[in-house]
Every structure is written in C-alpha cells, then in structure tokens.
Amino acid sequence: MIASLRGTVLSVRENTCIVDVNGVGYAVNITPSHKRSLHVGNEYSFLTSLIVREDSMTLFGFENPESLELFELLLSVSGVGPRSALAVLAELSPADILTAVVNEDDTAFKKVSGVGPKTAKLIIVQLAGKLTALSHTDVVASAIPASSAITLSVVQALVGLGWNEKTARDAVESLDTSSASATTASVLKEALAALARNS
C-alpha cells in the first residue's frame, strides 16, 4: 500500500500530476484546487490512497489528512467510486461536506457531476455520524455553526457512552443547542437527563 509520496512534480495535467520519486514517476489523481497549488519542478508531499482493480492500480493524492479521510469515507458509500469521490472533493470543501451532512442537505451533492439524487441521499445517510471526528479539526471547525458543532460533539459523546446513534441524535435534536448559553457540557447533561426520562 502506498500511503504517501514525496517527490518532484514533473508535469501537471487536467486531473493528474506526475511525481518523480527517486527516478520513478507516479501518476497521481488530484482535485483542481490541489492542482492549482502545484508548480512543476518543485518538491511536494502527497497523502495517497491506492485503488487496486483487476486491470489497474490508481493513485489518488491529497494535501491534508481531512481530505484523504473524507475520500475514503465517501468510498464506503454504496454507488460512490473513486472518481465520484474525487469529484465530490473537487466541488466541495471538507467543511462544506460536513455541514451538508450535519444539516441533511443533499442538494450540495446533487451539484457534483456523476452523483445522482439517489446517491446524494445515500451520502447523507451513510456518512451521518462518521464525520463527527472531523468536526474538531482546524480545517472545518470555523465553518460549522456553533450549534451544529455542539450537536456533533454531544452525539459523539453519547455514542461513546453506549447509546445508539439514532437515539443519541434524536435526544440532542430535541434540545435547544442554538442559545448563547449552550455549551457541549450543558447540552450533554440535558441529553442524558432526557434519555433517562425516556428509558
């Protein structure tokens, strides 16, 4: 498994670049925004995901761990292949993806070439809860409304305490997380009380 590459960019094409690592040129699939940050002749590091098929081995490269994690999470969704996953990342930032999933807004994914309405809904359903850890990263934290970040944190905490995700999410969503006084600790306390009443 090739998990990362560091080498000199020999050429940049429409959706790929060629990276020379000790005399071996690797074709790496990248997003348009990643492409714009590359300059031929300079050395760069890439986090990579190697997709192996019967007739091919294809490398996909990323600038940061969040993009790589999102790519691999998107691959776990039924009907999303590596090209579609890269297309999502080309159209939407990690923050956009997280916000869309938190808000259950599949319209963001419908804009992506190759992603139909059914697949867009599947992305929302199958990624719900899997993206919680990303909500605490610098890449996405500033783009998430405070109430959504609190919801994500509390749901994650409740799941860690043994509640199933749907029950945890329903309990949190029944509470007011948008008030100025709401904190993760206060909402968690209220959610635990609500769950205790309903158990």
Secondary structure, 3 states (H helix, E strand, C coil): CCCEEEEEEEEECCCEEEEEECCEEEEEECCHHHHHCCCCCCEEEEEEEEEEECCEEEEEEECCHHHHHHHHHHHCCCCCCHHHHHHHHHHCCHHHHHHHHHCCCCHHHHCCCCCCHHHHHHHHHHHCCCCHHHHHCHHHHCCCCHHHHHHHHHHHHHHHCCCCHHHHHHHHHCCCCCCCCCCHHHHHHHHHHHHHHHC
